[in-house]
């Protein structure tokens, strides 16, 4: 493992990137607001990455991006690079179906087992599951064996979070740490002197477990808000956990409605923040706790490129969010041969793009923020 200098995601993906709100960073491309009505998505609804409507929107973006750069070329193949079998595998299969493309996907996640690869069918395509990111070199040969050319007819879709940036199993824990810090800073800032650090950590660690995902829907905005309400004393953690397990508290919607009914017991500033989150949740906003997401952006970029160039690789992987060299190298090679490169991120825009005030101070979107590159080759 070694460091390969400093760069940005923009080096190999440019602005052909969409974050959760499905508003391309390249203004030449149509956004969800334009594409949604054309494919039957209700106004105000933002599909998530694993949903078929998400794939229908992104497929249109890919076709338009290819038309902009190679107007006489039609996409005929899809290659997908991601890090999770369930979420990325589903997104990949949906994209193949939406675009009518045959597809191959690489799903990487490093672990302590000996290097291994497993190939399985997923919809109309194949998943190449590997526990080493350096297996991308073999995946390229796999693509050639299946007549997937490295040319303008191929779209290479790259997942950003824990794939191109903060590779799963290698560097993703730093991304997680930035998010937890953002939740903590948000809750502490709102609770002030009544903030209980140990109580917060217990609540977060407990409710972040998969056992409670049916309640939180694995939504970090919901989890941050729940931790805030527990920290306020309106709900006791042990009682909430018992109610969830017994089926008395079945959803976040039920929880926030309960808070709404008892909001008079909250302090004035917490009533204000509850009112904002409640209104956004009622409108179907999947990221209703904007204050938390703004803090997540700050926590994330603070960990990008933060160490000296001479820092040891192990220290860098432990403390800094880095770009995955294997993904970068493959993307640059495929782009040089004419393939369309396109990035997807399920991270909310509020946690990925600076506010106007921060932008005026020199802050940049995540994909334009410089950091170090680390890989397993060399």
Secondary structure, 3 states (H helix, E strand, C coil): CEEEEEECCHHHHCCCEECCCCCCCCCCCCCHHHHHHHHCCCCCCCCCCCCHHHHHHHHHHHHHHHHHHCCCCCCCEEEEEECCHHHHHHHHHHHHHHHCCEEEEEEECCCCCCCCEEEEEECCEEEEEECCHHHHHHHHHHHHHCCCCCCCCEEEEEECECCCECCCCCCHHHHHHHHHHHHHHHHHHHHHHHCCHHHHHHHHHHHCCHHHHHHHCCCHHHHHHHHHHHHHCCCCHHHHHHHHHCCCCCCHHHHHHHHHHCHHHCCHHHHHHHHHHHHHHHCCCCCCCHHHHHHHHHHHHCCECCCCCCCCHHHHHHHCECEEHHHHHHHHHHHHCCCEEEEECCCCHHHCCCCHHHHHCCCCCHHHCCEEEEECCC
